[in-house]
Amino acid sequence: MTRRRRRKCTPIARQGCGEIDDLSPGLFHGGIFGGYNTYDTSRRGLGGNATGDTDGAEWSTFVSAGRDFHFGNLTLGPAASLQYTNAYVTGFSETGSVAPLQIHSDSEESLRTDLGFKASYPWQIRAVMVAPSLKAAWEHEFKYSALLVMRDWSMFPGRRLLSALLKAMIAQY
């Protein structure tokens, strides 16, 4: 932890300045969120359009940290984050084709880290505050791989095939 003293002014209202003692190590925040999804599929199949519908869920949590260093109006600082996501899709059977597929339930996980920096510089232009900012980060994925969806031909149960048929549909987040 570092102690720093800085002068804080409010230029928009021009109400004055004050001294701030800051004893914090930086800014930390995080969150948890999730959702329920429904999917409708349609493809050209043998002898007609093969259709299906299913549902799934996803949840994610993250934590991030950063530190601001002030040089006049210029603010620079490092930023880092960690995010975990889990997505699940319920299996389903297609209808409407001579050779419909049975799609098996599956789930996928993702664990990502970001490491980078941020910069901002506010300008007062008459009564308007303009504050352009720049953020850049390197992201690394630890768990995600191409999602393979297990399927069987409905008319030939037991013959298993691997497919990335639903990868784009599931990876909507």
Buried (B, 14 or more C-beta within 10 A) or exposed (E): EEEEEEEEEEEEEEEEEEEEEBEEEBEEEEEEEEEEBEBEBEEEBEEEEBBBEBEBBBEBBBEBBBBBEEEEEEBBBBBBBBBBBBBBBBBBBBBBBEBBBBBBEBEBEBBBBBEBBBBBBBEEEEEEEEEEEEEEBEEEEEEEEEBBBBBBBBEEEEEEEEEEBBEEBBEEE
